[in-house]
Amino acid sequence: NGMPIREVALPDGTNVRIGKQEVLIRDNDLGLRSMPSQGVAVIENTPSRVRLLLAAAFSSYLVEGTDFQHLTSLPRLVLGPGDPGEFDNGAAQVFAVVRANSKLYAFYQAEDIEGLPADTLFGISGFYLSIGLAESDDEGFTWVKKGQIIRSAKPKEWAIDPRQGGRGIGLAGGLADSSGKYAYIFYTDLSTPQGGTAGQISVARCSLDNGPPLPGKWKKYFNGEFSEQGLGGRETTIIDLYSTGHSGARYGRPTYSKSLGKYVMVFNVTQAKEWADDLPPKNSGIYLAVSDDLIQWIGKVKLLSNYSQRVLGKPIAVAPTIVFDKDDGSSGWMIYAYSAKLSTSRLSSVGTPTYMVGRRISFERRH
């Protein structure tokens, strides 16, 4: 189940320890399959109650339980694909939730699947990704879609190669910063001249001081400042591993650690050559980096070796999320989507769709 590096040291001397892989929601438990496809978005995490949103296949669900090992209540479908012609006609997959102005805001990966070539690696229709917003005023039981907030500078029609099935902006993470002043979304652009598997991580933000994080309020980080429009503007990558040999960086998912006084991001690295040529995942896997300001990331140390590209029949570990047990932020779960032999629910003879696993993770500062 992937080879974890049991203990790693960050550049500042912080020790990171990782436990063994544990299954949190099995395939088809609670009727859910191909999950948590964009990680987990936690609404509530107390000693006796956990509530979170997760995407399974093309929709998003509210899942509850007493803790992460006992998520046993019947899932509630909260968001599904939009109508034909909408930017989210193929999928609405939540990846983050922020609380602002007494409401909850969910950021979701939207898929437009109309008129695109098939994604042959994974045996599904092609998709043009963007980021959508939904709002809840009843603690996450019901959600109202509020529109598209972040879109690629490249239109849906643009492709590096006419067969490119995956395009646009997605594979994202998000959070409100520790001051509660801004919401940030970290995303990977698949519409790059190097091809979709080589997309890197960029960031956009929106002030929460002047109302909800609605469409038109987001700015992408470009050339040292948040200056470009969220819908179609340009971006500068903030985690870029392309020079390390056709590696893509994706699923940048940060959280704030009070005990470290830093932001901690887990993300995936994919190296196309490894899964394409059946080489071991020497570079591919789950990595960790830390930051003071959500822009400059240091560390980029590997936590787990596994493929990070959805390819039928291959092992995969993607969309990691760190959820701290308490606000002090020194230990918790690293939750991710895993399959030893990937399939979709339509093609389950090939293997198993992804399901939800976790490893205990702890951070210890050397004094």
PyMOL commands that set and color helices and strands:
alter all, ss='L'
color gray80, all
select helices_A, chain A and resi 29-31+196-198+242-244+272-276+345-347
alter helices_A, ss='H'
color red, helices_A
select strands_A, chain A and resi 3-4+7-9+15-18+22-25+40-46+49-56+59-65+76-79+91-100+103-112+127-136+144-150+166-176+182-189+201-207+219-222+225-229+247-257+262-271+285-291+298-305+316-324+331-339+355-364
alter strands_A, ss='S'
color yellow, strands_A
deselect
rebuild
show_as cartoon
